[in-house]
Amino acid sequence: MKTKAIIFDVNETLLDMQNLENRVNTELGNELAFQVWFSKLLHYSLVENDTENHHDFSQVALATFKMCSNYFGKEYSEEQIKSILKLVKELPAYPEVFEALKILKKDCILIALTNGNQETAEAQLKYAKIDGFFDAIYSVDVVGKFKPHKSTYQKVLSDHQLNASEVLMVAAHGWDIAGAQNAGLKTAFIARPGKSTYPLAKQPDHIAEDLENLTNIII
């Protein structure tokens, strides 16, 4: 069935987090600090799903950064942590993203779906100068669950009256691909450096090195 809509994850799929990674690693004094923090952030977002205790992603990010700072023997006030993490709103798009979205926009509805809150999501895409390509920008806060919970993908399908088989989910995270598959969507994994699919999940319909490569595959 023809793809009518493409849903994009935002962080690390469309936007390059290297500047934030460098800042976190410098602050915490360890080259793996960002990976430790980001993994913990995703871990505790799943805890919130299971305990039905939803806070927006920025709150979970702040809490888990505080946990990581303790682990690395650092101490920061809440305001200091916010100052560090505000870089998440100033991330550039990967070099190929603008032209790829321009091409894909000709034939498909384009939707952004992120674990971040609505204000952050809109600010991120505007800063990266790609907000104009999207027909809709979704934060998971509208359903009170974080991806990869099935309801996050189903909300987009319902709002736009789309069948799952008509929609392609594009992400650079194996867990996001697995979640979209569970909701019945077609999937495309973007193999950004250091990213991999989850070996125990079904393989995605497409694997591409970047969005330009994906565009060449599906157009």
N, C-alpha and C positions, 0 to 999 in steps of 0.2 A: 504494500500500500504506500502511496506517495506520502512523503513527509510534509505535513502542513505547518508544523511548528517545531522550533528548536528551543529547548530550555538550556541555559548556560549557568553553570556554577560560576562564581565570581573570583574569589581569591585563589591564586595559583593556577587558575584555568584561563581567565582573561587578564588578570592583573599580576604583575611581578612583585613579589613580597621581599625581594632581596634587600632593599633599603631598611625595611623594618627588621629583617633578620640580622643585618649587620649591627643595628642599634641595640637590639636585645642581647646579642652575643657580647658586645662591648660592655654594656651595663652590668651584665652578670658575670663577665670575665671568663667565659667558656665558649668555644666555637660550636658547641652542641646545644647551647642554652635555648636557642630559639626552637629547635626540634623538640627538646624536652618540654618546653612550655606549650607549644602548639599541640603536641600529642596529649598533654594533660587537659588542655582546653577542650579538645574533641572528646576525650574520655569523660569529663564531667558534664558535657552537654548530654551525653547518653545517660548519665546518672540522673540528670534532670528529667529526661524523657521517662525513665522507669519509675521515678519517685513522684511524678506529676507535680513537680515543683519548679515551674518555668520562670526563669529570669532571662532577660535578653542577653545576647551574645557578648555585648560589651561588659556586662556585669560579671558574667562567667569568666571572661578574659581577664578582668581585673583581679578577681578572686584567685584564679589559677596562677597568675603572674606572681601574686603575693606568696603563694605556696612555693613556687619555684625560686623566688628570691631567698626565701628561708633556706631552701635546700642548698643554694650556692653561697650561703653565708652572707647575704646582703640584706639590707633593710631599707624599705622605701615607704613614704607616706602614700596615701591614696592619690593625692594630687600629683605626686612625682610619677606614679605609675601611669596615670592618665596622660601626663605629658609625654611619656615614652610611647605609649600605645596610640596616640593621636596620629602617628605616621600612617596608620592603616587607612586614613582618609586621603593620603597623598601618594598613592601607589600608581606607577605608570602602567599602561597596558603593554603587553608583550609586543614586539615590533610588527608582527604580522597581523595583529588582531583587527586593526582598523579596516584594512583592505578586505580581509576575509568577511567581516560583518557586512561590509558594503555589498559584497557579492551575494551573500546568503540572504540578505534583506530583500532582494529582488523577488524571491520565490517563496519565502517562508515568514511566518510570524516569529519574531524573536522575543524571547522572554528571559529575564534574569531571575534566578532563584538562589537566595543566599541565606546562610545561617545568621548573618549580621542583621542588626535592626534596620528599620526602613530608612531612617535619617542617614545612617552610615552608608547604606547601599546606594542611595541616590547621590550622596556626596562623592563616593568613590568613582562611580561611573561618569559623573560630571567632571571631576578632576582629570580623569583619563581621556576625556573628550570622546566618549563612545556612548553616552546616555541617549543620544538622539536615534540610535539604531533600534532601541528596544520599544516594543509595543506595550510592555508591562514590566515592572520591577517588583519582585516579591521578596518580602522578608518572611521567614518561617514563623515569625511572631503572630501572624494572622491565624495560625492554627494552634499555637502554643506548644509546638513540638519542634525539635531540631531534626534536620536531615541526619540519617537516612530513614526517618520514620515515614511510612507509606503515605500518611495523610498530607505531608508537605507537597508531594508530587500530585496527589489527587486533587488538592485544592486548585492548582493551576488548571488541570484538565476540566474540572467542573466549571470554573469561572469562564473558560473560553469554549465550553461545549466541544471538547476534543476527545476523541477516542485515544487510548494509550498507544495503540498501534500506529497512529498518525504522528506521533511525537518522538523526537530524538533528544535524549539527554546527553549533554556534553560536559565532561568533568575530567579533572586531572587527579581525582582521588578514587581509589578502588572502592572505598566504602560508599561513596555517592553513586557510583555505577551500580553497585549491588542493590542499593536502596531503590534506584529507578527501575532496575530489572524486576524487583519484587512488586512494583506498582504496574508492571506490564509495559513499560516504555522501551523503545529501542534505545541503544546506548552507543556512545562514542567516547573512548578513553583518549585523553591527550597526554602523551608520554613526556611530560616536562622532565627535566633532569632530576633524577632521584626519586621519581614517582613510578609506581608499579600497580598493576591490577592485583586483586585479592585472589590467590591461587585456589581457594576453596569455593569461590563463586563461579557462576557461569561466565564465560568469556564475553566481552562486549561485542556488539555487532561490527564495530570498527575500532581500529587502533591507529592513531596518527601521531606524528612527532610534534605537530603544532596545528594551528587553525588553517593555515594555508594548505597544508597537506590534507587535512580533513575536507576542505572545500573541493580540492581536486578529486577526492574519492567519491563524494556524494553528489556533486553537480554533474 
